[in-house]
Amino acid sequence: MTRKHGCALLAAVLTIVLTVSAAIYIGVAAGDGSHHSTLTTGRPTPPNAAPASTGVWVGAWAASPSGAEPGTRAVGMAGRSVRNIVHVGVGGTSARITLSNLYGAQPLSITHASIALAAADSLARAADDSMRRLTFDGSFSVVIAPGGQVVSDAVQIVVPRDADVLVTTYSPTPSGPVTYHRHARQISYLAQGDRTEDTSGLPFTTPTLSWRYLTALDLLSNEATGTVVALGDSITDGITSTVGADRRWTDVLSERLRQAAGSGDVPRYTVVNEGISGNEVLVSGGGHPADNPSGLSRFGRDVLERTNVKVVVIDLGVNDILHNPGQADPDRITAGLRTLVRDAHARGLKVVGATLMPFEGHRGYRADREQVRQAVNARIRSGTVFDAVVDFDRALRDPYDPRRLRPGYDSGDHLHPSDMGFRRMAEVFDLASLKGAAPAEL
């Protein structure tokens, strides 16, 4: 072989190597969950962008937007940083968030957003080396139209199981009303100015018991293969659970699943909480869009649109009885529940339903309402409404007066459980009932 021919061969080999390398790079960039790269957009790749990784995207935390925050119509959160603190039961290596402007009457401009692990003291301080800036389709800022929502790009961050996560947003311009989840049972914080990437937590001097804009946190995880969505009212929302202690029944169920994951017939699932205090199956609140939307109207958004959903747990119906004097009808309530089941089955999702717990002693108690509750529970127990049943009524009722909650499980208002009651709800849950696909028909 002549030197000239050798050089030509070497050049050809180098060309092939470079072509293959570029193809591999493009393939990896397209698989990182961010749907963009410098090769296709011409924009610089954001720092901390998530690389290709093994694992499955699952819902790690969620909260349903429950209404428009009072007093925020004029300016919203303009000029303030909102640091939401949320708890995840599962670990992961990359994260993405969903922000909502469902109740906004004007565009919401988010010019800075971040995610970090909370420091051990669970305040607004970020753990060392965990702060990451978030992007949206490759940009550091995003404008969310009224009624809309947006999902961030994936970002690489190692999140351990059973951790608190800080998600911070900043909006410089007036936009309202603010879309929020009222009863968080978790302390989050506000700060003046753009403190989005502050790690000390010191500027965040205003505590708040609501979550704003943030409606979901997904993780790329090797610890789970799917998501359980709990759709419910204040009992699922955990309105009487201890603030900041993660003692809702869904938290305890998540803990049980994590401890038993993969053993026997227990699936490796996460649990996200889509409870809204006061929620009903059939009737929404006032406003456009409606505050406290009914289970029927929000099922698509809060259940079907969640990430990698496998099972739905429904605990709704008691507010239909309490809030509709003279109109509470067991046939209408169970018909509404069956509609939710049909919608879930159309997507291949299994549905576990809960019996309605007793409430004698509560200010809304009446004998005729108790009869409706008993009738709804009879239909649920018959197996003609849900694919499987968790009997919260039987687990928490007073054995000496079944129309009441057992004293130790009663928060004191005779309707909502105590921390002990919430734990009992999760303990009686048959974890194996979460396994399997939806049946062809009930």
VEXMAR-613843 format. One record per residue (C-alpha): x, y, z; residue in one letter. Coordinates in nm, 3 decimals, decimal comma. Example, Ala and Ser with C-alpha at 12.3 -4.5 7.8 and 13.67 -1.06 7.14 Angstrom:
1,230 | -0,450 | 0,780 | a
1,367 | -0,106 | 0,714 | s
//
This chain:
0,000 | 0,000 | 0,000 | m
0,136 | 0,344 | -0,098 | t
0,155 | 0,625 | 0,153 | r
-0,105 | 0,814 | -0,050 | k
-0,344 | 0,521 | -0,036 | h
-0,278 | 0,477 | 0,339 | g
-0,364 | 0,841 | 0,411 | c
-0,685 | 0,812 | 0,209 | a
-0,786 | 0,501 | 0,404 | l
-0,712 | 0,670 | 0,737 | l
-0,920 | 0,973 | 0,636 | a
-1,212 | 0,747 | 0,544 | a
-1,196 | 0,565 | 0,877 | v
-1,189 | 0,896 | 1,068 | l
-1,493 | 1,016 | 0,872 | t
-1,687 | 0,703 | 0,966 | i
-1,591 | 0,735 | 1,334 | v
-1,699 | 1,098 | 1,347 | l
-2,030 | 1,022 | 1,175 | t
-2,111 | 0,736 | 1,414 | v
-2,011 | 0,944 | 1,717 | s
-2,241 | 1,227 | 1,610 | a
-2,529 | 0,985 | 1,560 | a
-2,475 | 0,838 | 1,906 | i
-2,462 | 1,185 | 2,061 | y
-2,788 | 1,289 | 1,894 | i
-2,957 | 0,967 | 2,008 | g
-2,847 | 1,015 | 2,369 | v
-2,954 | 1,380 | 2,374 | a
-3,297 | 1,289 | 2,239 | a
-3,348 | 1,029 | 2,509 | g
-3,284 | 1,246 | 2,811 | d
-3,642 | 1,357 | 2,860 | g
-3,572 | 1,720 | 2,768 | s
-3,655 | 1,688 | 2,395 | h
-3,386 | 1,932 | 2,283 | h
-3,013 | 1,959 | 2,232 | s
-2,756 | 2,205 | 2,099 | t
-2,744 | 2,009 | 1,771 | l
-3,114 | 2,063 | 1,699 | t
-3,192 | 2,400 | 1,858 | t
-2,874 | 2,598 | 1,826 | g
-2,910 | 2,704 | 2,190 | r
-2,653 | 2,622 | 2,456 | p
-2,736 | 2,316 | 2,659 | t
-2,856 | 2,431 | 3,006 | p
-2,637 | 2,340 | 3,302 | p
-2,732 | 2,022 | 3,489 | n
-2,942 | 1,892 | 3,199 | a
-3,035 | 1,530 | 3,263 | a
-2,834 | 1,274 | 3,066 | p
-2,968 | 0,948 | 2,934 | a
-3,022 | 0,713 | 3,227 | s
-3,186 | 0,387 | 3,318 | t
-3,502 | 0,385 | 3,523 | g
-3,870 | 0,466 | 3,486 | v
-4,048 | 0,799 | 3,518 | w
-4,299 | 0,787 | 3,804 | v
-4,504 | 1,035 | 4,000 | g
-4,316 | 1,115 | 4,321 | a
-4,550 | 1,388 | 4,449 | w
-4,862 | 1,568 | 4,331 | a
-5,129 | 1,807 | 4,453 | a
-5,446 | 1,907 | 4,275 | s
-5,500 | 2,277 | 4,210 | p
-5,798 | 2,343 | 4,436 | s
-5,885 | 2,703 | 4,351 | g
-5,789 | 3,065 | 4,305 | a
-5,606 | 3,207 | 4,606 | e
-5,807 | 3,487 | 4,769 | p
-5,647 | 3,832 | 4,757 | g
-5,416 | 3,756 | 4,463 | t
-5,627 | 3,866 | 4,166 | r
-5,448 | 4,197 | 4,114 | a
-5,078 | 4,116 | 4,148 | v
-5,046 | 3,743 | 4,209 | g
-4,698 | 3,669 | 4,346 | m
-4,522 | 3,946 | 4,151 | a
-4,178 | 4,027 | 4,289 | g
-4,176 | 3,733 | 4,528 | r
-4,009 | 3,395 | 4,529 | s
-4,230 | 3,097 | 4,614 | v
-4,042 | 2,806 | 4,775 | r
-4,272 | 2,503 | 4,786 | n
-4,158 | 2,219 | 5,010 | i
-4,283 | 1,873 | 4,912 | v
-4,211 | 1,521 | 5,033 | h
-4,122 | 1,221 | 4,815 | v
-4,125 | 0,859 | 4,923 | g
-3,918 | 0,723 | 4,635 | v
-3,567 | 0,807 | 4,520 | g
-3,450 | 0,903 | 4,173 | g
-3,168 | 1,041 | 3,961 | t
-3,351 | 1,304 | 3,753 | s
-3,653 | 1,524 | 3,815 | a
-3,910 | 1,735 | 3,632 | r
-4,197 | 1,949 | 3,760 | i
-4,541 | 2,065 | 3,646 | t
-4,651 | 2,425 | 3,701 | l
-5,014 | 2,534 | 3,663 | s
-5,188 | 2,861 | 3,586 | n
-5,530 | 2,696 | 3,586 | l
-5,700 | 2,977 | 3,776 | y
-5,498 | 3,264 | 3,631 | g
-5,682 | 3,537 | 3,444 | a
-5,365 | 3,653 | 3,268 | q
-5,037 | 3,496 | 3,153 | p
-4,802 | 3,384 | 3,429 | l
-4,439 | 3,471 | 3,359 | s
-4,187 | 3,252 | 3,542 | i
-3,838 | 3,389 | 3,480 | t
-3,647 | 3,173 | 3,726 | h
-3,717 | 2,827 | 3,869 | a
-3,506 | 2,583 | 4,069 | s
-3,512 | 2,249 | 4,246 | i
-3,300 | 2,136 | 4,541 | a
-3,300 | 1,894 | 4,830 | l
-3,408 | 2,038 | 5,160 | a
-3,148 | 2,047 | 5,435 | a
-3,195 | 1,813 | 5,729 | a
-3,371 | 2,076 | 5,938 | d
-3,660 | 2,075 | 5,683 | s
-3,671 | 2,455 | 5,664 | l
-3,615 | 2,664 | 5,351 | a
-3,242 | 2,586 | 5,345 | r
-3,106 | 2,374 | 5,059 | a
-2,877 | 2,079 | 5,112 | a
-2,518 | 2,131 | 5,001 | d
-2,448 | 2,097 | 4,628 | d
-2,810 | 2,014 | 4,546 | s
-2,937 | 2,337 | 4,387 | m
-3,032 | 2,302 | 4,019 | r
-3,177 | 2,563 | 3,785 | r
-3,476 | 2,443 | 3,584 | l
-3,543 | 2,501 | 3,216 | t
-3,854 | 2,482 | 2,998 | f
-3,796 | 2,364 | 2,642 | d
-3,439 | 2,479 | 2,679 | g
-3,520 | 2,824 | 2,814 | s
-3,468 | 2,955 | 3,166 | f
-3,804 | 3,135 | 3,155 | s
-4,156 | 3,039 | 3,052 | v
-4,494 | 3,207 | 3,009 | v
-4,797 | 2,996 | 3,108 | i
-5,124 | 3,097 | 2,947 | a
-5,438 | 3,140 | 3,161 | p
-5,582 | 2,796 | 3,226 | g
-5,263 | 2,626 | 3,111 | g
-4,978 | 2,427 | 3,259 | q
-4,619 | 2,349 | 3,165 | v
-4,377 | 2,064 | 3,233 | v
-4,010 | 2,148 | 3,287 | s
-3,720 | 1,979 | 3,117 | d
-3,562 | 1,692 | 3,308 | a
-3,270 | 1,789 | 3,529 | v
-3,009 | 1,562 | 3,685 | q
-3,040 | 1,554 | 4,064 | i
-2,998 | 1,260 | 4,299 | v
-3,304 | 1,251 | 4,524 | v
-3,294 | 0,998 | 4,808 | p
-3,608 | 0,818 | 4,917 | r
-3,812 | 0,974 | 5,199 | d
-3,676 | 1,323 | 5,127 | a
-3,809 | 1,680 | 5,126 | d
-3,758 | 1,872 | 4,803 | v
-3,754 | 2,250 | 4,748 | l
-3,913 | 2,382 | 4,429 | v
-3,878 | 2,758 | 4,392 | t
-4,028 | 2,993 | 4,132 | t
-4,003 | 3,366 | 4,069 | y
-4,244 | 3,585 | 3,873 | s
-4,152 | 3,952 | 3,821 | p
-4,483 | 4,074 | 3,680 | t
-4,841 | 4,087 | 3,812 | p
-5,047 | 3,779 | 3,730 | s
-5,342 | 3,645 | 3,918 | g
-5,533 | 3,493 | 4,068 | p
-5,272 | 3,248 | 4,194 | v
-5,343 | 2,879 | 4,135 | t
-5,291 | 2,703 | 4,466 | y
-5,358 | 2,396 | 4,680 | h
-5,498 | 2,538 | 5,000 | r
-5,446 | 2,271 | 5,267 | h
-5,090 | 2,152 | 5,220 | a
-5,028 | 2,037 | 5,580 | r
-4,669 | 2,133 | 5,503 | q
-4,491 | 2,463 | 5,569 | i
-4,354 | 2,633 | 5,259 | s
-4,204 | 2,982 | 5,233 | y
-4,213 | 3,316 | 5,048 | l
-3,934 | 3,571 | 5,001 | a
-3,915 | 3,920 | 4,856 | q
-3,725 | 3,948 | 4,527 | g
-3,566 | 3,680 | 4,315 | d
-3,421 | 3,436 | 4,568 | r
-3,477 | 3,132 | 4,353 | t
-3,128 | 2,989 | 4,385 | e
-3,063 | 3,105 | 4,740 | d
-2,933 | 2,808 | 4,939 | t
-2,927 | 2,959 | 5,288 | s
-3,304 | 2,992 | 5,322 | g
-3,256 | 3,314 | 5,520 | l
-3,456 | 3,542 | 5,285 | p
-3,757 | 3,311 | 5,309 | f
-3,913 | 3,471 | 5,615 | t
-4,283 | 3,425 | 5,538 | t
-4,419 | 3,077 | 5,613 | p
-4,729 | 2,952 | 5,435 | t
-4,948 | 2,643 | 5,455 | l
-5,038 | 2,636 | 5,086 | s
-4,864 | 2,512 | 4,772 | w
-4,862 | 2,758 | 4,479 | r
-4,832 | 2,683 | 4,105 | y
-4,659 | 2,347 | 4,160 | l
-4,886 | 2,048 | 4,088 | t
-4,648 | 1,756 | 4,023 | a
-4,294 | 1,631 | 4,072 | l
-4,180 | 1,330 | 3,871 | d
-3,862 | 1,131 | 3,923 | l
-3,662 | 0,898 | 3,701 | l
-3,636 | 0,607 | 3,942 | s
-3,503 | 0,253 | 3,969 | n
-3,715 | 0,198 | 4,281 | e
-4,062 | 0,193 | 4,124 | a
-4,239 | 0,079 | 3,808 | t
-4,561 | 0,278 | 3,831 | g
-4,778 | 0,527 | 4,017 | t
-5,085 | 0,496 | 4,239 | v
-5,311 | 0,803 | 4,237 | v
-5,533 | 0,860 | 4,540 | a
-5,839 | 1,067 | 4,446 | l
-6,030 | 1,194 | 4,745 | g
-6,159 | 1,471 | 4,969 | d
-6,030 | 1,621 | 5,296 | s
-5,970 | 1,277 | 5,443 | i
-5,726 | 1,201 | 5,161 | t
-5,597 | 1,559 | 5,172 | d
-5,506 | 1,482 | 5,536 | g
-5,658 | 1,804 | 5,668 | i
-5,632 | 1,698 | 6,034 | t
-5,290 | 1,533 | 6,013 | s
-4,992 | 1,686 | 6,192 | t
-4,837 | 1,968 | 5,988 | v
-4,498 | 1,880 | 5,841 | g
-4,502 | 1,522 | 5,968 | a
-4,625 | 1,343 | 5,652 | d
-4,891 | 1,143 | 5,836 | r
-5,169 | 1,139 | 5,577 | r
-5,294 | 0,788 | 5,502 | w
-5,134 | 0,816 | 5,157 | t
-4,794 | 0,886 | 5,318 | d
-4,823 | 0,574 | 5,531 | v
-4,940 | 0,368 | 5,233 | l
-4,636 | 0,490 | 5,038 | s
-4,412 | 0,386 | 5,328 | e
-4,569 | 0,040 | 5,341 | r
-4,527 | -0,009 | 4,966 | l
-4,165 | 0,099 | 4,982 | r
-4,085 | -0,141 | 5,266 | q
-4,260 | -0,437 | 5,101 | a
-4,172 | -0,354 | 4,739 | a
-4,119 | -0,659 | 4,522 | g
-4,205 | -0,915 | 4,791 | s
-4,483 | -1,157 | 4,711 | g
-4,763 | -0,988 | 4,520 | d
-4,669 | -0,634 | 4,625 | v
-4,599 | -0,409 | 4,325 | p
-4,322 | -0,146 | 4,321 | r
-4,540 | 0,164 | 4,306 | y
-4,526 | 0,521 | 4,427 | t
-4,830 | 0,703 | 4,570 | v
-4,939 | 1,056 | 4,484 | v
-5,214 | 1,242 | 4,668 | n
-5,487 | 1,414 | 4,466 | e
-5,716 | 1,494 | 4,758 | g
-5,906 | 1,824 | 4,780 | i
-6,078 | 1,924 | 5,102 | s
-6,454 | 1,944 | 5,052 | g
-6,442 | 1,754 | 4,725 | n
-6,750 | 1,576 | 4,590 | e
-6,807 | 1,315 | 4,323 | v
-7,081 | 1,505 | 4,143 | l
-7,080 | 1,878 | 4,224 | v
-6,813 | 2,145 | 4,168 | s
-6,776 | 2,475 | 4,349 | g
-6,842 | 2,817 | 4,198 | g
-6,626 | 3,018 | 3,961 | g
-6,489 | 2,977 | 3,609 | h
-6,298 | 2,752 | 3,620 | p
-6,471 | 2,608 | 3,923 | a
-6,302 | 2,612 | 4,259 | d
-6,292 | 2,264 | 4,410 | n
-6,385 | 2,085 | 4,086 | p
-6,582 | 1,763 | 4,125 | s
-6,422 | 1,423 | 4,099 | g
-6,594 | 1,372 | 3,765 | l
-6,466 | 1,698 | 3,617 | s
-6,106 | 1,668 | 3,737 | r
-6,048 | 1,297 | 3,681 | f
-5,879 | 1,342 | 3,345 | g
-5,638 | 1,609 | 3,469 | r
-5,560 | 1,477 | 3,818 | d
-5,554 | 1,105 | 3,743 | v
-5,524 | 1,021 | 3,375 | l
-5,259 | 1,288 | 3,308 | e
-5,032 | 1,183 | 3,594 | r
-4,711 | 1,002 | 3,506 | t
-4,711 | 0,624 | 3,455 | n
-5,036 | 0,563 | 3,646 | v
-5,122 | 0,199 | 3,712 | k
-5,390 | 0,213 | 3,983 | v
-5,645 | 0,464 | 4,112 | v
-5,773 | 0,463 | 4,471 | v
-6,101 | 0,652 | 4,511 | i
-6,229 | 0,774 | 4,848 | d
-6,511 | 1,013 | 4,760 | l
-6,881 | 1,048 | 4,844 | g
-6,915 | 1,169 | 5,202 | v
-6,930 | 1,537 | 5,095 | n
-7,201 | 1,458 | 4,843 | d
-7,401 | 1,342 | 5,143 | i
-7,308 | 1,628 | 5,376 | l
-7,331 | 1,921 | 5,132 | h
-7,651 | 1,842 | 4,946 | n
-7,946 | 1,840 | 5,188 | p
-8,240 | 1,659 | 5,038 | g
-8,047 | 1,567 | 4,722 | q
-7,806 | 1,303 | 4,848 | a
-7,902 | 0,992 | 4,656 | d
-7,704 | 0,666 | 4,683 | p
-7,796 | 0,579 | 4,323 | d
-7,657 | 0,908 | 4,186 | r
-7,342 | 0,888 | 4,399 | i
-7,261 | 0,531 | 4,298 | t
-7,345 | 0,609 | 3,935 | a
-7,086 | 0,888 | 3,949 | g
-6,831 | 0,651 | 4,101 | l
-6,899 | 0,397 | 3,828 | r
-6,838 | 0,667 | 3,566 | t
-6,493 | 0,727 | 3,718 | l
-6,426 | 0,353 | 3,705 | v
-6,527 | 0,334 | 3,338 | r
-6,296 | 0,624 | 3,254 | d
-6,011 | 0,449 | 3,438 | a
-6,080 | 0,117 | 3,266 | h
-6,073 | 0,290 | 2,927 | a
-5,707 | 0,365 | 3,003 | r
-5,638 | 0,018 | 3,142 | g
-5,620 | 0,133 | 3,503 | l
-5,730 | -0,073 | 3,799 | k
-5,956 | 0,099 | 4,055 | v
-5,966 | 0,036 | 4,429 | v
-6,256 | 0,203 | 4,609 | g
-6,302 | 0,290 | 4,976 | a
-6,612 | 0,264 | 5,191 | t
-6,732 | 0,588 | 5,353 | l
-6,645 | 0,625 | 5,720 | m
-6,900 | 0,719 | 5,989 | p
-6,961 | 1,076 | 6,106 | f
-7,217 | 1,072 | 6,387 | e
-7,137 | 1,360 | 6,624 | g
-7,029 | 1,585 | 6,337 | h
-7,239 | 1,899 | 6,288 | r
-7,361 | 1,767 | 5,953 | g
-7,488 | 1,437 | 6,086 | y
-7,854 | 1,342 | 6,032 | r
-8,025 | 1,006 | 6,044 | a
-8,130 | 1,025 | 5,677 | d
-7,772 | 1,102 | 5,574 | r
-7,652 | 0,801 | 5,770 | e
-7,895 | 0,589 | 5,570 | q
-7,747 | 0,720 | 5,244 | v
-7,394 | 0,640 | 5,368 | r
-7,498 | 0,286 | 5,457 | q
-7,662 | 0,241 | 5,117 | a
-7,353 | 0,363 | 4,930 | v
-7,131 | 0,134 | 5,137 | n
-7,357 | -0,165 | 5,067 | a
-7,317 | -0,109 | 4,694 | r
-6,940 | -0,068 | 4,727 | i
-6,907 | -0,387 | 4,933 | r
-7,118 | -0,578 | 4,679 | s
-6,833 | -0,558 | 4,429 | g
-7,043 | -0,387 | 4,162 | t
-6,871 | -0,045 | 4,180 | v
-6,492 | -0,097 | 4,207 | f
-6,242 | -0,364 | 4,108 | d
-6,134 | -0,403 | 4,471 | a
-6,243 | -0,254 | 4,801 | v
-6,062 | -0,118 | 5,106 | v
-6,306 | -0,105 | 5,397 | d
-6,209 | 0,212 | 5,585 | f
-6,551 | 0,217 | 5,752 | d
-6,507 | -0,121 | 5,915 | r
-6,148 | -0,043 | 6,015 | a
-6,216 | 0,290 | 6,191 | l
-6,571 | 0,273 | 6,325 | r
-6,643 | 0,235 | 6,693 | d
-6,734 | -0,130 | 6,758 | p
-6,980 | -0,018 | 7,027 | y
-7,142 | 0,250 | 6,807 | d
-7,073 | 0,183 | 6,437 | p
-7,217 | 0,520 | 6,335 | r
-6,919 | 0,691 | 6,501 | r
-6,544 | 0,687 | 6,458 | l
-6,356 | 0,496 | 6,726 | r
-6,233 | 0,757 | 6,980 | p
-5,861 | 0,698 | 6,923 | g
-5,906 | 0,734 | 6,548 | y
-6,115 | 1,054 | 6,573 | d
-5,943 | 1,391 | 6,534 | s
-6,215 | 1,542 | 6,751 | g
-6,457 | 1,670 | 6,486 | d
-6,614 | 1,322 | 6,443 | h
-6,550 | 1,321 | 6,068 | l
-6,177 | 1,339 | 6,005 | h
-5,928 | 1,086 | 6,144 | p
-5,642 | 1,158 | 6,381 | s
-5,284 | 1,067 | 6,293 | d
-5,356 | 0,727 | 6,446 | m
-5,668 | 0,696 | 6,234 | g
-5,480 | 0,782 | 5,914 | f
-5,221 | 0,519 | 5,996 | r
-5,493 | 0,264 | 6,055 | r
-5,641 | 0,340 | 5,713 | m
-5,311 | 0,259 | 5,545 | a
-5,250 | -0,048 | 5,760 | e
-5,575 | -0,219 | 5,654 | v
-5,496 | -0,162 | 5,287 | f
-5,428 | -0,493 | 5,111 | d
-5,113 | -0,408 | 4,913 | l
-5,169 | -0,703 | 4,682 | a
-5,498 | -0,545 | 4,569 | s
-5,290 | -0,286 | 4,381 | l
-5,141 | -0,550 | 4,155 | k
-5,289 | -0,649 | 3,823 | g
-5,469 | -0,479 | 3,537 | a
-5,825 | -0,361 | 3,508 | a
-6,079 | -0,638 | 3,441 | p
-6,276 | -0,643 | 3,119 | a
-6,589 | -0,559 | 3,320 | e
-6,714 | -0,570 | 3,677 | l
//
